[in-house]
Amino acid sequence: MESYLVRLDPERIPQHVAIIMDGNGRWAQQKGKPRLQGHQAAIQAVQETVEAAVEIGIKYLTLYAFSTENWQRPIEEVAGLMNLLSQMLDKEEQRLIQEGIRLEIIGQIERLPSEVTRRLRRVQERTQLGRRLILALALSYGGRQDILQAVRRIAMAVATGQLQPDHIDEKCFRSFLWTRALPDPELLIRTSGEMRISNFLLWECAYTEFVFLPTLWPDFRREDFYKAVWEYQQRERRFGQVLS
């Protein structure tokens, strides 16, 4: 079967792709394994997705790695996830540098364990010259939480006279979001068959194209990524307009 890679139009590659990596727990359950093994198995999916994004020229890739709601999971699972994240950062740091991939973080970073935060900041610092791909990890992230923190900061700026209310427009509001350094995603992919965005990039996804795949995240591979981009390329993006 012909790969979707050869079907892609190089002139219509999305600049920014965001992914809700869903299905680790169900993958483990189906195989009679602990949930943490599902998260471990998901590492290959992340690696292949990053490689595929670089290969076709994606400039920004945002992965929904840990939501604000995920803090409600069992303590053991959260601790295991944080440990996996630390291990992955240590293992992949040099490759990110060599491949020209810059790491960015969005979310309530202060809620993460201090050792994880230290590793994240270190990798951010050491990859800051990367130009091939901006890899943004959404950690302790929630779209509503981002909007609320932006509103609070804007209110404070107005109260202290640093900002005039009539100067608040979309561009101004965006500058207060965690995602201010990222363009809006043209494509959002969600795995596992669920059809919702789960508090992810609520402001940014106003005109994003959604592709929902039945594949559980640990089984997601390069070909799945190419297929999602190909499906995006079949769409006519109108942004509320009528195109002739």
C-alpha positions in Angstrom: 0.0 0.0 0.0 1.3 3.4 -1.0 2.4 5.6 1.9 0.4 8.8 2.6 3.8 10.5 2.7 4.1 10.5 -1.1 0.5 11.9 -1.4 1.3 15.0 0.6 1.4 18.4 -1.2 4.6 20.0 0.0 3.0 23.4 -0.6 0.2 22.8 1.9 2.0 21.5 4.9 0.5 23.0 8.1 2.9 25.2 10.0 1.6 24.1 13.4 0.2 20.7 14.4 -1.2 20.0 17.9 -1.9 16.5 19.2 -4.0 15.2 22.1 -2.2 11.9 22.9 -5.0 9.8 24.2 -5.4 6.1 24.8 -2.4 5.0 26.9 -4.6 3.6 29.7 -6.9 1.7 27.4 -4.0 0.3 25.5 -2.5 -1.1 28.8 -5.9 -2.3 29.9 -6.5 -4.2 26.6 -3.2 -6.0 27.1 -3.8 -6.7 30.8 -0.9 -4.4 31.9 -0.6 -1.6 34.5 -1.5 1.8 33.2 2.1 3.0 33.6 3.2 0.5 30.9 0.8 2.2 28.5 2.6 5.5 29.2 6.0 3.8 28.7 4.8 2.3 25.4 3.8 5.8 24.3 7.4 7.0 24.1 7.9 5.5 20.7 4.8 7.2 19.4 6.3 10.6 20.5 9.6 9.8 18.9 8.1 8.8 15.6 5.8 11.8 15.5 8.6 14.2 16.1 10.7 12.6 13.4 7.7 12.6 10.9 7.1 16.3 11.7 10.7 17.2 11.0 10.7 15.1 7.8 7.8 16.9 6.2 8.7 20.4 7.4 6.3 21.1 10.2 7.6 24.1 12.1 5.6 23.8 15.4 4.4 20.6 17.1 2.5 20.9 20.4 1.9 17.7 22.4 -0.8 17.6 25.2 1.3 15.7 27.7 -0.3 16.3 31.0 -3.5 18.3 31.7 -4.5 20.3 34.8 -7.1 17.6 35.3 -4.5 14.8 35.3 -3.4 15.9 38.8 -6.6 14.1 40.0 -5.2 10.7 38.9 -3.8 8.2 41.5 -0.6 9.5 43.1 1.4 6.5 41.9 0.4 7.1 38.3 1.3 10.8 38.5 4.6 10.0 40.1 5.3 7.4 37.4 4.5 9.9 34.7 6.8 12.5 36.1 9.6 10.0 36.4 9.1 8.9 32.8 9.2 12.6 31.7 12.5 13.1 33.5 14.0 10.0 32.0 12.9 11.0 28.5 14.3 14.5 28.9 17.7 13.0 29.9 17.6 10.5 27.0 16.5 12.8 24.3 18.3 16.0 25.2 21.3 15.4 23.0 19.2 14.2 20.0 17.1 17.4 20.2 20.2 19.5 20.0 21.7 17.5 17.1 18.4 17.6 15.2 17.9 21.3 15.7 14.7 20.9 17.7 13.8 23.6 20.3 11.8 22.6 23.4 9.1 25.0 24.7 6.8 24.4 27.7 3.3 25.7 28.2 1.2 25.3 31.3 1.5 25.7 35.1 5.1 24.8 35.3 5.3 25.8 38.9 3.1 22.8 39.9 5.5 20.2 38.5 8.0 18.6 40.8 11.1 20.8 41.2 13.5 18.2 39.7 11.3 17.9 36.6 11.1 21.6 36.3 14.9 21.8 36.6 15.4 19.3 33.8 12.8 21.0 31.6 14.5 24.4 32.0 17.9 22.8 31.3 16.7 21.3 28.0 15.0 24.5 27.0 18.2 26.4 27.6 20.3 23.9 25.7 18.0 23.6 22.7 17.2 27.3 22.3 19.2 27.6 19.0 17.0 24.9 17.4 15.4 26.1 14.2 14.0 23.0 12.4 11.1 22.4 14.8 9.6 24.0 17.9 8.4 21.2 20.1 6.0 22.5 22.7 5.0 20.2 25.6 1.7 21.1 27.3 2.4 20.2 30.9 -0.1 20.9 33.8 -1.9 22.7 31.0 -5.6 23.7 30.6 -7.1 26.0 28.1 -9.6 27.5 30.6 -6.8 28.0 33.2 -4.7 29.8 30.6 -7.5 32.1 29.7 -8.1 32.8 33.4 -4.5 33.6 34.2 -4.3 35.9 31.2 -7.5 37.7 32.4 -6.0 38.1 35.8 -2.7 39.5 34.4 -4.6 41.9 32.1 -6.8 43.1 35.0 -3.6 43.7 37.1 -2.0 45.7 34.2 -5.1 47.8 33.9 -5.4 48.4 37.7 -1.7 49.5 37.8 -2.1 51.8 34.8 0.2 49.7 32.6 -2.6 49.0 30.1 -5.6 50.9 28.9 -8.8 49.0 28.5 -9.4 50.2 24.9 -6.0 48.8 23.9 -7.2 45.3 24.7 -7.7 43.5 21.4 -7.0 39.9 20.2 -3.3 40.6 19.7 -3.0 42.1 23.2 -4.9 39.3 24.8 -2.8 36.7 23.0 0.4 38.2 24.4 -0.7 37.2 27.9 -1.3 33.6 27.1 1.2 30.7 27.7 1.0 30.1 24.0 2.0 33.6 22.9 5.2 32.3 21.2 3.2 29.8 19.1 1.0 30.4 16.0 -2.5 29.0 16.1 -2.5 25.3 15.0 -3.9 24.6 11.6 -4.4 20.9 12.5 -5.3 19.2 15.8 -5.1 15.4 15.9 -6.7 13.3 18.7 -6.1 9.6 19.0 -8.2 6.9 20.6 -11.5 7.7 18.9 -12.7 10.3 21.4 -14.2 13.4 19.7 -13.6 16.3 22.1 -10.7 18.7 22.8 -10.6 18.2 26.5 -9.7 21.8 27.6 -6.8 22.0 25.1 -5.9 25.3 23.2 -9.5 26.7 23.6 -8.5 30.2 22.4 -6.1 29.0 19.7 -8.4 26.4 18.0 -11.0 28.8 16.8 -10.3 27.9 13.1 -8.3 24.7 13.6 -9.1 21.6 11.5 -9.7 18.5 13.7 -8.8 14.9 12.7 -10.0 12.2 15.1 -8.3 8.8 14.7 -9.3 5.5 16.4 -5.7 4.5 17.0 -4.6 4.4 20.6 -1.7 6.6 21.2 0.9 3.9 22.0 0.1 2.4 18.5 0.4 5.8 16.7 3.2 5.8 14.0 4.6 8.0 11.3 2.1 6.7 8.8 -0.8 7.8 11.1 0.7 11.2 11.2 1.1 11.5 7.4 -2.5 10.3 7.0 -3.8 13.0 9.4 -1.9 15.7 7.5 -3.2 14.3 4.2 -6.7 14.5 5.5 -6.1 18.1 6.5 -5.0 18.9 3.0 -8.3 17.6 1.6 -10.2 20.3 3.5 -11.2 23.7 2.2 -10.4 26.2 4.9 -12.8 29.2 4.7 -12.4 31.0 8.0 -16.1 32.0 7.9 -15.8 33.4 4.4 -17.5 32.2 1.2 -14.8 31.2 -1.3 -15.4 31.3 -5.0 
